[in-house]
């Protein structure tokens, strides 16, 4: 018979960013005496063309209790909606088999709402990590919708907590824990570079260059509400980097509506232009990506990494377009539209100004243990806000 004092916590990992955002929570749950970790890995985290995140997860010592294939090919609005529905169907069966005491859902992707809905309809409490933040596109709608169907809210800062409470959530269920992704950034700062060589470790595509002379990192994803413009948007960034001629590590986009268009544009650009100063990667481990980032001169694109981890690391950021619109940000971010000249000018400003001071807007590097300790107590705290 299961020890009634041990709570089963089920965490769903569906993509490269969701693993980076929750890894320290997984570690803390695994090591907690009153918690049992259940892990589900699915969606793009299983796909080779995005760099199979499940391999990284297993190398880190986490063996999934279940995997779920839920990505419908096409990367457009219809397939995104269908993937959400398929995820809900498959996750409902897995939750019914695993019978967790609580399910953890992360941030604002379509898999997040599928996770929260499936658990909620099975009367399983949901803990939402990174709620209460504002962004551009459909992501904000998904994030707020997940907040309304969640029972416990682990938010990054006071501003996020206030937004969740203004949405009508019980203040007793809202906890300022910080963002777990900052935990990894703090760990990387403490460990240092340690002679990290991404060319030797990961291969990638393109020529190697001397990292000691400085380099940029580019990570640009499609914006769901603007997915038909994805080709133009990425071409402006490609032209800016080509004109600048500065050594650059470029990462493949997330699996969202418009990602096929971005991938196609990158491949076409790579064929048409001589760009030996750009090296392309699909995926790195979360820690290695942050090692690469902390050593860079600037992050370019529209990833939330530029808003979160880069502010803690003091890395300059050129944030392009609307994907991170209205998100709370630090002094390290310059916002520009999709215009190659403006992008290039912003990069050059950062190259001239150098690094920024560390900001703790999204946490102090101790979120993982805080969330695990909260989850060990959470069933008692949600009895008043869930009806079985």
RATAGI-V275612 format. One record per residue. N is the residue number from 1. RES is the residue in one letter. PSI is psi in degrees with one decimal (* if undefined). NEAR is the number of other C-alpha atoms within 12 Angstrom. D_LAST is the distance of its C-alpha to the last C-alpha in Angstrom with 2 decimals. Layout:
# RATAGI-V275612
N_RES_PSI_NEAR_D_LAST + N_RES_PSI_NEAR_D_LAST
This chain:
# RATAGI-V275612
1_X_137.3_5_22.57 + 2_X_137.7_10_20.90 + 3_X_120.3_11_21.51 + 4_X_-17.4_13_18.31 + 5_X_-11.3_18_19.91 + 6_X_123.6_24_20.23 + 7_X_134.5_32_17.53 + 8_X_118.0_35_17.66 + 9_X_119.0_42_18.17 + 10_X_121.4_43_18.72 + 11_X_133.1_49_21.29 + 12_X_119.9_52_22.51 + 13_X_124.1_47_26.24 + 14_X_-5.2_49_27.72 + 15_X_166.3_42_31.03 + 16_X_-50.2_42_33.85 + 17_X_-33.0_37_32.72 + 18_X_-31.4_41_29.09 + 19_X_-43.7_42_30.45 + 20_X_-33.9_41_32.89 + 21_X_-16.2_42_30.24 + 22_X_-0.7_41_27.94 + 23_X_-45.8_41_30.44 + 24_X_-25.4_35_30.76 + 25_X_-41.9_46_27.00 + 26_X_-45.8_42_27.14 + 27_X_-43.8_31_30.04 + 28_X_-36.0_29_28.39 + 29_X_-47.0_35_25.18 + 30_X_-37.9_31_27.49 + 31_X_-2.4_19_29.58 + 32_X_131.4_27_26.93 + 33_X_-19.3_18_26.93 + 34_X_13.5_24_23.20 + 35_X_146.4_35_22.02 + 36_X_123.1_33_22.28 + 37_X_128.9_35_23.01 + 38_X_132.1_33_21.91 + 39_X_129.4_41_23.98 + 40_X_131.2_43_23.98 + 41_X_132.3_40_27.17 + 42_X_-170.2_40_27.78 + 43_X_-135.5_43_29.51 + 44_X_-14.3_40_32.82 + 45_X_-12.1_38_32.40 + 46_X_-8.4_30_33.57 + 47_X_131.0_28_36.47 + 48_X_-38.3_17_40.04 + 49_X_-12.6_22_41.35 + 50_X_10.1_29_39.17 + 51_X_98.4_27_40.07 + 52_X_106.0_27_37.48 + 53_X_-27.2_34_35.21 + 54_X_-31.3_37_33.82 + 55_X_-41.1_24_37.27 + 56_X_-42.7_28_37.13 + 57_X_-45.2_33_33.68 + 58_X_-39.1_21_35.03 + 59_X_-27.8_13_38.21 + 60_X_-0.6_20_36.21 + 61_X_12.2_15_34.82 + 62_X_120.2_28_31.32 + 63_X_120.7_21_30.75 + 64_X_142.1_31_27.93 + 65_X_-24.5_25_25.44 + 66_X_153.4_26_25.49 + 67_X_150.6_28_27.40 + 68_X_118.2_33_26.58 + 69_X_115.9_28_29.42 + 70_X_7.2_33_28.24 + 71_X_117.7_33_31.25 + 72_X_126.3_24_33.07 + 73_X_146.6_24_36.74 + 74_X_-33.9_19_38.42 + 75_X_51.4_31_37.02 + 76_X_-175.4_27_36.97 + 77_X_-38.7_26_34.51 + 78_X_-46.0_19_33.80 + 79_X_-30.0_23_33.21 + 80_X_-45.0_32_30.97 + 81_X_-42.9_27_28.71 + 82_X_-37.9_23_28.90 + 83_X_-37.5_37_28.20 + 84_X_-46.2_33_25.00 + 85_X_-42.8_25_23.90 + 86_X_-39.3_28_25.12 + 87_X_-41.0_40_23.33 + 88_X_-42.4_34_19.96 + 89_X_-49.1_26_20.80 + 90_X_-41.7_30_22.08 + 91_X_-32.5_44_19.50 + 92_X_-41.6_29_16.64 + 93_X_-43.3_22_18.67 + 94_X_-43.8_32_19.43 + 95_X_-38.6_41_15.93 + 96_X_-34.0_21_15.07 + 97_X_-42.6_17_18.22 + 98_X_-28.4_27_17.94 + 99_X_58.7_24_14.31 + 100_X_159.3_33_14.51 + 101_X_-25.9_35_12.61 + 102_X_148.0_45_13.35 + 103_X_136.8_49_15.46 + 104_X_124.8_53_18.49 + 105_X_140.6_49_19.88 + 106_X_122.7_47_23.43 + 107_X_-124.5_48_25.36 + 108_X_16.0_37_25.99 + 109_X_166.6_44_27.05 + 110_X_-30.3_42_25.87 + 111_X_-26.6_47_24.32 + 112_X_-43.8_46_22.20 + 113_X_-32.7_43_20.50 + 114_X_-42.0_41_20.13 + 115_X_-49.4_54_18.43 + 116_X_-40.6_48_15.97 + 117_X_-46.1_39_15.18 + 118_X_-44.4_35_14.83 + 119_X_-42.7_42_12.42 + 120_X_-41.6_35_10.26 + 121_X_-15.5_24_10.22 + 122_X_10.0_29_9.18 + 123_X_32.5_27_6.05 + 124_X_125.1_36_8.76 + 125_X_146.9_43_9.87 + 126_X_131.6_45_13.30 + 127_X_121.7_46_16.44 + 128_X_123.8_49_19.17 + 129_X_132.2_52_22.74 + 130_X_31.2_51_25.59 + 131_X_171.3_52_23.85 + 132_X_7.4_42_25.78 + 133_X_153.7_43_29.03 + 134_X_139.5_32_31.20 + 135_X_-179.1_31_33.15 + 136_X_175.5_28_34.99 + 137_X_-160.8_26_34.08 + 138_X_-15.3_30_30.71 + 139_X_-40.4_34_29.41 + 140_X_-39.8_31_28.68 + 141_X_-43.9_25_26.64 + 142_X_-44.9_35_24.54 + 143_X_-47.5_39_24.16 + 144_X_-35.0_36_23.05 + 145_X_-41.3_28_20.67 + 146_X_-37.6_42_18.98 + 147_X_-44.7_45_18.90 + 148_X_-18.5_31_16.99 + 149_X_12.6_36_14.15 + 150_X_160.2_45_14.22 + 151_X_-26.3_44_12.76 + 152_X_139.4_47_15.93 + 153_X_114.5_50_19.43 + 154_X_103.5_47_22.49 + 155_X_164.4_39_25.43 + 156_X_-32.8_42_29.14 + 157_X_178.4_32_30.78 + 158_X_-39.4_27_30.85 + 159_X_-42.2_25_31.43 + 160_X_-40.9_35_28.33 + 161_X_-42.9_34_26.25 + 162_X_-38.2_24_27.80 + 163_X_-42.9_27_27.01 + 164_X_-42.7_40_23.29 + 165_X_-38.2_26_23.25 + 166_X_-23.1_17_25.38 + 167_X_-1.3_22_22.82 + 168_X_5.8_20_20.58 + 169_X_145.9_27_18.52 + 170_X_122.8_25_18.10 + 171_X_-27.7_24_21.21 + 172_X_-11.1_22_19.52 + 173_X_3.9_35_17.61 + 174_X_123.8_40_20.93 + 175_X_127.5_38_23.29 + 176_X_102.5_37_26.84 + 177_X_-16.8_38_27.37 + 178_X_167.0_40_30.07 + 179_X_128.5_50_30.13 + 180_X_-24.3_45_30.26 + 181_X_-26.4_48_33.05 + 182_X_-28.1_43_35.28 + 183_X_-45.5_40_34.91 + 184_X_-39.4_40_36.76 + 185_X_-41.6_44_39.34 + 186_X_-40.0_35_40.02 + 187_X_-42.0_27_40.44 + 188_X_-39.8_29_42.87 + 189_X_-41.9_27_44.92 + 190_X_-35.2_17_45.27 + 191_X_-30.2_17_46.30 + 192_X_-176.9_20_48.72 + 193_X_-35.5_23_50.03 + 194_X_38.8_14_51.51 + 195_X_28.2_16_53.79 + 196_X_126.7_23_50.99 + 197_X_98.1_22_52.53 + 198_X_-28.6_32_50.15 + 199_X_-47.4_23_52.99 + 200_X_-36.6_13_53.56 + 201_X_-34.8_15_49.92 + 202_X_-14.7_21_48.40 + 203_X_-90.7_18_51.34 + 204_X_-166.3_23_50.13 + 205_X_131.1_26_52.54 + 206_X_174.3_23_55.59 + 207_X_149.8_22_58.30 + 208_X_154.2_23_57.83 + 209_X_170.8_23_59.08 + 210_X_106.1_19_59.86 + 211_X_-24.8_28_56.65 + 212_X_-19.4_16_58.65 + 213_X_-2.1_14_60.20 + 214_X_149.5_23_56.85 + 215_X_161.3_33_54.32 + 216_X_161.1_41_51.60 + 217_X_130.4_44_48.10 + 218_X_128.8_43_46.82 + 219_X_104.8_37_43.23 + 220_X_123.4_43_42.64 + 221_X_161.2_42_39.69 + 222_X_153.8_42_39.42 + 223_X_118.5_41_37.88 + 224_X_-42.2_33_35.60 + 225_X_-5.0_23_36.76 + 226_X_25.2_25_40.36 + 227_X_-26.9_30_40.28 + 228_X_-16.7_22_43.44 + 229_X_7.0_24_45.35 + 230_X_-39.3_34_44.35 + 231_X_-48.3_30_47.81 + 232_X_-42.2_26_49.69 + 233_X_-44.7_36_47.44 + 234_X_-30.8_45_47.89 + 235_X_-34.0_30_51.60 + 236_X_-41.0_32_52.20 + 237_X_-43.1_44_50.79 + 238_X_-44.6_40_52.75 + 239_X_-37.5_30_55.94 + 240_X_-44.5_30_55.43 + 241_X_-40.5_41_55.07 + 242_X_-43.8_27_57.99 + 243_X_-38.8_24_60.23 + 244_X_-37.8_26_59.37 + 245_X_23.4_22_60.15 + 246_X_140.0_33_58.21 + 247_X_133.0_31_56.70 + 248_X_136.0_42_53.08 + 249_X_125.5_45_50.09 + 250_X_130.0_39_48.07 + 251_X_146.2_35_44.54 + 252_X_150.5_37_43.03 + 253_X_164.0_39_40.35 + 254_X_163.7_37_36.61 + 255_X_90.4_45_35.37 + 256_X_166.6_44_34.78 + 257_X_121.4_38_36.37 + 258_X_-9.4_35_40.04 + 259_X_-33.3_36_40.23 + 260_X_-38.9_29_42.56 + 261_X_-40.9_32_44.88 + 262_X_-46.8_36_45.01 + 263_X_-43.1_33_45.68 + 264_X_-42.4_20_48.38 + 265_X_-39.6_28_50.04 + 266_X_-46.0_36_50.12 + 267_X_-43.1_22_51.70 + 268_X_-43.6_17_54.23 + 269_X_-39.4_24_55.14 + 270_X_-33.2_25_55.61 + 271_X_-33.0_13_58.03 + 272_X_-20.4_13_60.01 + 273_X_149.1_19_60.53 + 274_X_105.8_17_61.95 + 275_X_64.4_30_59.28 + 276_X_-11.4_22_60.01 + 277_X_2.8_30_58.39 + 278_X_128.8_36_54.85 + 279_X_132.9_34_52.82 + 280_X_138.0_33_49.61 + 281_X_148.2_31_46.54 + 282_X_-46.5_32_43.35 + 283_X_145.1_41_41.39 + 284_X_163.4_36_41.90 + 285_X_155.0_32_39.66 + 286_X_-43.1_34_37.87 + 287_X_-42.0_36_40.29 + 288_X_-36.6_30_43.35 + 289_X_-42.4_38_42.47 + 290_X_-32.9_41_42.27 + 291_X_-42.1_32_45.56 + 292_X_-42.5_42_47.09 + 293_X_-45.0_44_45.70 + 294_X_-22.6_41_46.86 + 295_X_-1.6_36_50.34 + 296_X_164.0_35_50.57 + 297_X_-24.7_38_52.47 + 298_X_143.8_47_49.89 + 299_X_131.7_50_46.67 + 300_X_138.0_51_47.01 + 301_X_-143.8_51_44.41 + 302_X_24.7_41_40.99 + 303_X_147.8_36_38.62 + 304_X_-15.3_45_36.19 + 305_X_-35.9_48_37.99 + 306_X_-28.4_43_40.77 + 307_X_-39.4_44_38.60 + 308_X_-83.1_49_36.69 + 309_X_-38.7_49_38.57 + 310_X_-32.5_48_41.99 + 311_X_-37.1_38_41.75 + 312_X_-38.3_42_41.13 + 313_X_-12.2_47_43.93 + 314_X_20.2_37_46.34 + 315_X_128.6_43_46.93 + 316_X_145.7_45_48.37 + 317_X_134.1_49_46.37 + 318_X_107.1_48_47.44 + 319_X_122.0_43_44.33 + 320_X_129.1_41_45.07 + 321_X_-156.5_37_43.57 + 322_X_-2.3_32_40.28 + 323_X_-33.7_36_37.62 + 324_X_23.1_36_37.17 + 325_X_132.8_27_38.08 + 326_X_0.2_19_37.06 + 327_X_140.9_31_35.46 + 328_X_129.4_28_36.52 + 329_X_162.1_33_39.56 + 330_X_-176.4_30_42.31 + 331_X_-9.6_27_46.08 + 332_X_-5.7_39_46.46 + 333_X_128.8_40_45.41 + 334_X_125.0_33_47.88 + 335_X_132.9_34_46.37 + 336_X_163.3_29_48.44 + 337_X_178.6_27_48.23 + 338_X_82.4_32_49.02 + 339_X_119.3_26_52.73 + 340_X_-36.6_29_54.66 + 341_X_-42.5_21_57.13 + 342_X_-37.9_25_54.52 + 343_X_-47.2_39_52.54 + 344_X_-42.9_34_55.76 + 345_X_-40.8_24_56.83 + 346_X_-40.8_34_53.53 + 347_X_-45.8_43_53.78 + 348_X_-34.4_27_57.36 + 349_X_-44.7_21_56.41 + 350_X_-41.4_30_53.94 + 351_X_-32.7_26_56.52 + 352_X_-39.0_13_58.94 + 353_X_-28.1_17_56.63 + 354_X_-161.0_20_55.02 + 355_X_166.8_27_51.84 + 356_X_166.8_23_49.62 + 357_X_149.6_17_48.27 + 358_X_134.1_26_44.89 + 359_X_142.2_28_42.09 + 360_X_34.8_31_38.71 + 361_X_-34.6_33_36.95 + 362_X_13.3_44_34.12 + 363_X_168.8_34_34.06 + 364_X_5.8_31_36.27 + 365_X_15.4_34_35.55 + 366_X_25.7_28_33.04 + 367_X_-38.7_39_29.66 + 368_X_-56.1_38_28.70 + 369_X_-36.1_29_28.71 + 370_X_-45.1_32_27.03 + 371_X_-40.2_42_24.03 + 372_X_-43.8_40_23.88 + 373_X_-38.8_28_24.05 + 374_X_-44.7_34_21.27 + 375_X_-26.7_47_19.01 + 376_X_-18.2_31_19.90 + 377_X_-11.0_25_18.37 + 378_X_-33.5_37_15.58 + 379_X_-39.5_31_12.47 + 380_X_-32.7_21_13.78 + 381_X_-17.3_24_14.46 + 382_X_-0.8_30_11.18 + 383_X_-33.8_18_9.14 + 384_X_-7.9_16_10.64 + 385_X_15.6_23_10.03 + 386_X_140.4_24_6.48 + 387_X_120.7_13_3.80 + 388_X_*_12_0.00
